[in-house]
Amino acid sequence: MQVIIQVACSGGRSMRDLIAHDPKLDDYGLILSETKRSTRPRGWTKLHGSYREGLPGAINVQWDAASRVLLCRVITKSHNAGPLAGRLVGYLLSRHRLRLQAVHIVYSRR
């Protein structure tokens, strides 16, 4: 299952970069797993949910600087991506609320 979260942001530094370097990311049950790989394009980060908190799955995060949009794809093997997507939205609202202009959530079955 896949949930796509599009976040329109105000100008400033890359939101993906802010998320990747946030020391409080672990407090929200989100674990940074990768930021760069030679076979992937620039500007992406991969997060995982904490299994000890019951948040299986991965989140692929991309930043489009031209449109100031953060695109997050929450991917799980189970039929319930809600807890992980909710944790991500809660993190964004708690830590980056001044930059957020709109949050659009799209549910998609893969």
N, C-alpha and C positions, 0 to 999 in steps of 0.2 A: 504494500500500500504506500501511497505517496501523498504528502501534503505539501503544497507550495505556498510559501509565505513571501509576499512582496512587500517591502517596506520603503516608502518614499521618505527621503531624508532631506534635511536642510543642508546647505553647503558646509564644507569643512573637510577634515581628514577622512580617509577611507574608513567606513564603518566596519568592513571586514578586518582591517588592520587593528582597529580598536578592540574588536571582539577577540582576535587572536592573541593580543597582548594584555588582556584583562586578567589581573591576578585573582579576581574574585569569581571567575568562571566556574571553578569547582564548587563554589558555594551553592550553585544552582543545579548541580547534578550533571553538568556538561563538561566533557573532557576533550581538550584539543588533541587531535591525533596526527594531523598532517597540515602543513602549510605550503609545501612546495614539492613537486615531483617533475622531473625533466620531461615526462610525456604529457603533462597537462599544461593548459594555458596559465598565464599569470593571473593573479587576482582571485584565487580560490583558497578555501580552507575547509577542512573536514573536521567535524566534531562528532563525538559519540556520546550517547547517554550512559549514565552510570548504572551498571547492572545491579549494584548493591542497593540502589534506590528504585529498582524496578523500571528502568527506562531503557529498554533495548532499542537499538536502531542507530542510524547515522544521520547527520545533517551536513549537506553540502552547501557551503556559503560562497556566494559570488558577489562582487561589488562592481557596478557599472558607474564609473565616475562621471561620464557625460550626462547621464540622466539622473544621477544621485539616487539610484535604486539598489537596495540590498535584496538579493534573491536567495532564498533559503529553501532547499528541498529536503524535507524530512522523509526518510525512507525506513520502513520496517518490514520484516517478513511476516509479522502477525497482522491481524486486521484492525489493530488499534494503535494508530500513531498519535492519538489525541494527547496522552500524557507527555510525550516528548515534545510535540508541537506546543503544547501549553506551557511547558517549562521554558522553551525558547522565547515565546512571546512574553512570558512573565519576566524573564531576564532582560529582554529589550526594553520593556516598560519601566523596569526598576533602575537599570543602569544607564540607559541612553534616552530617556523620555524627552529631553529638551531638543534632541535632533529629529525625533520622529514626527512626520507630518500625516502619514496614513499607513495603515497596516491592512493588507488584503490577503485573505486566506482562501485557497482553492483546494478542494478535496479531489483527488484523482485516484482511480483504481488502475493499477498497472497490470 
